[in-house]
Amino acid sequence: MSAHKKLTTDEKIHAMAEEMARQALAGNEPLFQVPSRTLANVNFNEVKRIVELGEGKTAREFFNLGQSKKYMQTLLVAEACKRLVAAGKTNSIRDLYYMTKHTIASTRDNTFESQDESDPIIEDLEVTLDSLREELHLFASNKGALVGDLTVVDGGDVIDCRRMGTGGWSVPSIVEPDVIQFREHEAKFVLLVEKDAMWRRLNEDKFWKTHQCILIHGGGQPPRGVRRLMYRMVNELKLPLYVFVDNDPWGYYIYSVVKQGSISLAYESRRMAIPSAKFIGLSSADVEKFQIPSEVTIRLEDNDIARAKEIMAYPWFVNNKVWQKEIQRMLSSKVKLELEALSAKGITFASDEYLPRKIKDKDFLD
């Protein structure tokens, strides 16, 4: 096999198992290296503008009593994933927990006591093999919906996202090119909406049709499937992405994760983070700019203030004067806004006035 050939997921798992066997047959202690998924091993790449995992690694050793169980659990999960890949089948992360759970012979100990044990092992395997969870044929429950000027092929079925009714197309957990393919589209941009309620308002108002866009939501913090799909739409369809979230620290954080990547998934930023994403709102300046009634603002709680200050200190925000001003303005006003506050200006105000004006004026934060 050529040294330059990219290994398939199946080949990566096989190579890992071969290395374990080689070490044991040579009389050496079986071990493998797991990249460290800690805050201390996360860096912000100023050039790429994404969060990345550093070079730090920890050894997982078979003969180390403190690590032997996780060693065994990792190989169990790897073996189960290899079976899924070989069979061309997918399974939920919940099902994988049951696939790999059993009582160890001659003991009363189980391989896994709860899913809280198996989920981190999946992440360890991802980063060790440099493979997405989805490439290991594992999925999570669908969370998020899409509607708009786009046709996709989902598992061989042609889906016209212009004809998905009030509920939209349920975005699957696995959206890799071998499962989801893009067909024709007339979209000019992608709009990520934080909440299902506002997404439904915009869908009912046919905002996506009037403004030729793709309307998507992730039910709060967008899950991996939604983030991967948006990444593909931006990079393959060459569409800009606008992020429409609450004017509070949690909305800012959603934008930050979409744009730079998350600390917990830093090892996948290069396949999920979208540095070109623009923040369309809600901005702390919008109360005055759009004359939003003060009655619909919400007082900041102590945890909001603490979270805002944490976000201001992020490396990708700390030297950004625009964002420092934005967050400081919210802190000074001592109030936050939810997307639904726009309804105080009229049922269709977000669709008819707020978003069109923001887009026309290119009133974004970057």
C-alpha positions as CSV (number, residue, x, y, z in Angstrom):
1,M,0.0,0.0,0.0
2,S,1.3,3.5,-0.9
3,A,2.5,5.5,2.0
4,H,0.6,8.5,0.6
5,K,-2.7,6.6,0.2
6,K,-5.4,7.8,2.6
7,L,-6.5,4.9,4.8
8,T,-10.2,4.0,5.0
9,T,-11.8,3.9,8.4
10,D,-11.8,0.1,8.2
11,E,-8.1,0.1,7.4
12,K,-7.4,2.5,10.3
13,I,-9.1,0.2,12.8
14,H,-7.4,-2.9,11.3
15,A,-4.0,-1.1,11.6
16,M,-4.7,-0.2,15.2
17,A,-5.5,-3.9,16.0
18,E,-2.4,-5.1,14.1
19,E,-0.2,-2.8,16.1
20,M,-1.7,-4.1,19.4
21,A,-1.1,-7.7,18.3
22,R,2.5,-6.9,17.2
23,Q,3.4,-5.4,20.5
24,A,2.0,-8.3,22.4
25,L,3.7,-11.0,20.2
26,A,7.0,-9.1,20.6
27,G,6.6,-9.4,24.4
28,N,6.1,-5.6,24.9
29,E,3.4,-3.9,26.8
30,P,0.5,-3.2,24.5
31,L,-0.3,0.5,24.4
32,F,-1.5,3.2,22.1
33,Q,-1.4,7.0,22.1
34,V,-4.5,9.1,22.5
35,P,-4.4,12.8,21.7
36,S,-5.2,14.8,24.8
37,R,-8.7,16.4,24.7
38,T,-8.0,19.0,27.4
39,L,-8.2,22.8,27.5
40,A,-4.4,22.9,28.0
41,N,-4.0,21.1,24.6
42,V,-6.3,23.4,22.6
43,N,-4.9,26.3,20.6
44,F,-6.4,29.0,18.4
45,N,-4.8,29.0,14.9
46,E,-4.6,32.7,14.0
47,V,-4.1,32.0,10.3
48,K,-6.9,29.5,9.8
49,R,-9.0,31.2,12.5
50,I,-10.2,27.9,14.0
51,V,-9.7,26.1,17.3
52,E,-7.3,23.2,17.0
53,L,-6.0,20.3,19.1
54,G,-2.4,20.5,20.1
55,E,0.3,17.9,20.0
56,G,-0.2,16.6,23.5
57,K,-0.9,12.9,23.9
58,T,-1.3,10.4,26.6
59,A,-0.5,6.7,26.5
60,R,-3.3,4.2,27.2
61,E,-1.5,1.1,28.6
62,F,-2.8,-2.4,29.0
63,F,-0.8,-3.2,32.1
64,N,-1.5,0.0,33.9
65,L,-4.3,-0.7,36.5
66,G,-5.6,2.8,36.2
67,Q,-5.9,2.6,32.4
68,S,-6.5,-1.1,31.6
69,K,-10.3,-0.8,31.7
70,K,-10.3,2.1,29.2
71,Y,-7.8,0.2,27.1
72,M,-10.2,-2.7,26.9
73,Q,-13.2,-0.4,26.3
74,T,-11.5,1.4,23.4
75,L,-10.7,-1.9,21.7
76,L,-14.3,-3.1,22.3
77,V,-15.7,0.0,20.7
78,A,-13.2,-0.2,17.8
79,E,-14.2,-3.8,17.1
80,A,-17.9,-2.9,17.2
81,C,-17.4,-0.1,14.7
82,K,-15.3,-2.3,12.4
83,R,-18.3,-4.7,12.3
84,L,-20.6,-1.8,11.4
85,V,-18.3,-0.5,8.7
86,A,-17.8,-4.0,7.2
87,A,-21.5,-4.7,7.1
88,G,-22.3,-1.2,5.6
89,K,-24.6,-0.5,8.5
90,T,-25.0,2.4,10.9
91,N,-26.0,2.4,14.6
92,S,-26.8,4.9,17.3
93,I,-24.4,5.7,20.0
94,R,-27.0,4.3,22.4
95,D,-27.1,1.0,20.5
96,L,-23.3,0.9,20.5
97,Y,-23.4,1.1,24.3
98,Y,-25.6,-2.1,24.4
99,M,-23.5,-3.8,21.7
100,T,-20.4,-3.5,23.8
101,K,-21.8,-4.0,27.3
102,H,-21.5,-7.4,28.9
103,T,-20.3,-9.0,32.1
104,I,-16.6,-9.9,32.0
105,A,-16.1,-13.7,32.4
106,S,-15.5,-15.0,35.9
107,T,-16.2,-11.5,37.4
108,R,-19.1,-9.4,38.4
109,D,-17.8,-6.4,36.5
110,N,-19.4,-5.1,33.3
111,T,-17.5,-3.7,30.4
112,F,-19.6,-0.5,30.6
113,E,-21.8,0.5,33.5
114,S,-23.5,3.4,31.6
115,Q,-23.5,5.3,28.4
116,D,-21.6,8.0,30.2
117,E,-18.7,5.7,30.0
118,S,-19.0,4.6,26.4
119,D,-19.6,8.1,24.8
120,P,-16.1,9.5,25.8
121,I,-14.5,6.3,24.5
122,I,-16.1,7.0,21.1
123,E,-14.5,10.4,21.2
124,D,-11.2,8.9,22.2
125,L,-11.4,6.5,19.2
126,E,-12.3,9.4,16.8
127,V,-9.3,11.4,17.7
128,T,-7.0,8.4,17.8
129,L,-8.0,7.2,14.4
130,D,-8.5,10.8,13.0
131,S,-12.0,9.7,11.9
132,L,-15.3,11.4,12.4
133,R,-17.9,9.5,14.5
134,E,-20.0,9.4,11.4
135,E,-17.2,7.7,9.5
136,L,-17.3,5.0,12.3
137,H,-20.9,4.5,11.2
138,L,-22.3,5.9,14.5
139,F,-25.1,8.5,14.7
140,A,-27.0,10.5,17.3
141,S,-30.7,11.4,17.2
142,N,-31.8,13.9,14.6
143,K,-31.9,17.4,15.9
144,G,-32.5,20.3,13.5
145,A,-34.5,21.0,10.3
146,L,-33.9,22.6,6.9
147,V,-36.1,24.2,4.3
148,G,-35.2,26.3,1.2
149,D,-33.9,26.5,-2.3
150,L,-32.0,23.2,-2.4
151,T,-32.5,19.7,-3.6
152,V,-30.5,16.9,-1.9
153,V,-30.2,13.2,-2.2
154,D,-30.5,11.4,1.1
155,G,-29.6,7.8,1.1
156,G,-30.6,7.5,-2.6
157,D,-33.9,9.4,-2.1
158,V,-34.3,12.8,-3.9
159,I,-35.5,15.4,-1.4
160,D,-36.8,18.8,-2.6
161,C,-36.3,21.1,0.4
162,R,-38.7,23.6,-1.2
163,R,-41.6,21.2,-0.5
164,M,-41.1,20.1,3.1
165,G,-44.1,21.8,4.7
166,T,-44.1,23.3,8.1
167,G,-41.7,20.8,9.7
168,G,-38.9,20.9,7.1
169,W,-36.4,18.2,6.2
170,S,-35.1,16.6,9.4
171,V,-31.3,17.0,9.3
172,P,-29.7,13.5,9.9
173,S,-26.7,13.0,12.1
174,I,-24.7,11.5,9.3
175,V,-24.4,14.0,6.4
176,E,-21.2,12.8,4.7
177,P,-21.0,12.8,0.9
178,D,-21.6,9.1,0.6
179,V,-25.0,9.6,2.3
180,I,-26.0,13.2,1.4
181,Q,-25.4,14.7,-2.0
182,F,-26.3,18.2,-3.2
183,R,-28.3,18.7,-6.4
184,E,-29.5,21.9,-7.9
185,H,-30.0,25.0,-5.8
186,E,-30.9,28.7,-6.2
187,A,-29.9,29.8,-2.8
188,K,-27.9,33.0,-2.2
189,F,-27.0,32.3,1.5
190,V,-27.6,30.0,4.4
191,L,-29.4,31.3,7.5
192,L,-28.8,29.4,10.8
193,V,-31.5,30.2,13.3
194,E,-30.9,29.3,16.9
195,K,-34.5,28.4,17.8
196,D,-37.1,26.2,16.3
197,A,-39.9,28.8,17.1
198,M,-38.2,31.6,15.1
199,W,-37.3,29.1,12.3
200,R,-41.0,28.2,12.1
201,R,-42.0,31.8,11.9
202,L,-39.6,32.4,9.0
203,N,-40.7,29.2,7.3
204,E,-44.4,30.1,7.6
205,D,-43.6,33.6,6.2
206,K,-41.7,31.9,3.3
207,F,-38.7,34.0,4.1
208,W,-36.5,31.4,2.3
209,K,-38.5,31.7,-0.9
210,T,-38.7,35.5,-0.9
211,H,-34.9,35.9,-0.2
212,Q,-33.7,32.7,-2.0
213,C,-31.9,31.1,0.9
214,I,-31.6,27.9,2.9
215,L,-33.2,28.1,6.3
216,I,-31.8,25.8,9.0
217,H,-31.9,25.4,12.8
218,G,-30.2,23.2,15.3
219,G,-32.5,23.5,18.3
220,G,-30.1,25.7,20.2
221,Q,-26.5,24.7,20.0
222,P,-26.4,23.0,16.6
223,P,-25.4,19.3,16.7
224,R,-22.6,17.8,14.7
225,G,-24.9,16.9,11.7
226,V,-26.1,20.4,11.3
227,R,-22.6,21.9,11.7
228,R,-21.2,19.4,9.1
229,L,-24.0,20.1,6.7
230,M,-23.5,23.9,6.9
231,Y,-19.7,23.4,6.5
232,R,-20.4,21.4,3.3
233,M,-22.8,24.0,2.0
234,V,-20.4,26.8,2.6
235,N,-17.4,25.0,1.1
236,E,-19.0,23.0,-1.7
237,L,-21.9,25.3,-2.7
238,K,-19.8,28.4,-2.0
239,L,-22.6,30.0,0.0
240,P,-22.2,32.6,2.8
241,L,-23.5,31.7,6.3
242,Y,-25.4,34.1,8.5
243,V,-26.0,33.2,12.2
244,F,-29.2,34.5,13.8
245,V,-29.2,33.9,17.6
246,D,-30.3,35.4,20.9
247,N,-28.6,38.6,22.2
248,D,-27.1,36.9,25.2
249,P,-23.8,35.1,26.1
250,W,-25.2,31.8,25.0
251,G,-26.1,33.1,21.6
252,Y,-22.6,34.6,21.3
253,Y,-21.2,31.2,22.2
254,I,-23.3,29.4,19.5
255,Y,-21.9,31.8,16.9
256,S,-18.4,31.2,18.3
257,V,-18.7,27.4,18.0
258,V,-20.0,27.6,14.5
259,K,-17.3,30.0,13.4
260,Q,-14.2,28.9,15.3
261,G,-15.1,25.4,16.5
262,S,-15.6,24.1,20.0
263,I,-13.0,23.3,22.6
264,S,-14.5,19.9,23.2
265,L,-14.4,19.0,19.5
266,A,-11.2,20.9,18.6
267,Y,-10.0,17.8,16.8
268,E,-12.8,18.2,14.3
269,S,-12.7,22.0,13.7
270,R,-11.1,21.6,10.3
271,R,-14.2,19.7,9.2
272,M,-16.8,21.7,11.1
273,A,-15.7,25.2,11.8
274,I,-16.7,28.0,9.4
275,P,-14.5,31.0,9.8
276,S,-16.4,33.0,7.1
277,A,-19.7,32.8,9.1
278,K,-21.2,36.2,9.9
279,F,-23.3,37.2,13.0
280,I,-26.5,38.8,11.7
281,G,-28.1,39.3,15.1
282,L,-29.5,39.9,17.6
283,S,-27.0,42.6,18.4
284,S,-27.0,44.7,21.6
285,A,-27.3,47.7,19.4
286,D,-30.6,46.5,17.9
287,V,-32.7,47.8,20.8
288,E,-32.0,51.3,19.8
289,K,-31.6,50.7,16.0
290,F,-34.9,49.0,15.6
291,Q,-36.7,50.7,18.6
292,I,-37.5,47.4,20.4
293,P,-39.6,48.1,23.4
294,S,-37.7,47.9,26.7
295,E,-40.5,45.8,28.2
296,V,-39.4,42.8,26.2
297,T,-35.7,42.9,27.4
298,I,-34.6,40.5,30.1
299,R,-32.3,41.5,33.0
300,L,-28.9,39.8,32.9
301,E,-28.3,37.3,35.7
302,D,-25.0,36.8,37.5
303,N,-24.3,33.7,35.4
304,D,-24.9,35.7,32.2
305,I,-22.4,38.3,33.3
306,A,-19.8,35.7,34.2
307,R,-20.3,33.8,30.9
308,A,-20.0,37.0,28.9
309,K,-16.7,37.9,30.6
310,E,-15.4,34.4,29.8
311,I,-16.3,34.8,26.1
312,M,-14.7,38.3,26.0
313,A,-11.4,36.6,27.0
314,Y,-11.5,33.9,24.3
315,P,-8.4,34.4,22.1
316,W,-10.5,34.8,19.0
317,F,-12.6,37.6,20.7
318,V,-10.0,39.3,23.0
319,N,-8.3,41.3,20.2
320,N,-11.5,41.9,18.2
321,K,-12.6,45.5,18.9
322,V,-16.0,45.0,17.3
323,W,-16.8,42.0,19.5
324,Q,-15.4,43.6,22.6
325,K,-17.7,46.6,22.0
326,E,-20.7,44.4,21.3
327,I,-20.3,42.3,24.5
328,Q,-19.5,45.4,26.6
329,R,-22.6,47.2,25.3
330,M,-24.7,44.2,26.5
331,L,-23.0,44.2,29.9
332,S,-23.5,48.0,30.3
333,S,-27.2,47.8,29.4
334,K,-27.6,45.0,31.9
335,V,-30.2,43.3,29.7
336,K,-30.4,40.6,27.0
337,L,-32.8,39.9,24.2
338,E,-34.4,36.7,22.9
339,L,-35.2,36.3,19.2
340,E,-38.9,36.2,20.1
341,A,-38.6,39.8,21.3
342,L,-38.8,40.9,17.7
343,S,-42.4,39.8,17.7
344,A,-43.2,42.9,19.9
345,K,-42.7,44.9,16.7
346,G,-45.2,42.7,14.8
347,I,-45.8,39.1,14.0
348,T,-43.8,39.2,10.8
349,F,-41.3,41.9,11.8
350,A,-38.3,39.5,11.7
351,S,-39.2,38.3,8.2
352,D,-40.4,41.6,6.7
353,E,-38.1,44.2,8.2
354,Y,-35.4,43.1,10.6
355,L,-33.6,40.4,8.5
356,P,-34.1,42.1,5.1
357,R,-32.6,45.4,6.4
358,K,-29.7,43.6,8.1
359,I,-28.9,41.7,4.8
360,K,-29.3,44.8,2.6
361,D,-27.1,46.9,4.8
362,K,-24.6,44.1,5.3
363,D,-25.0,44.8,9.0
364,F,-23.0,41.9,10.3
365,L,-20.5,41.3,13.0
366,D,-17.4,39.2,12.1
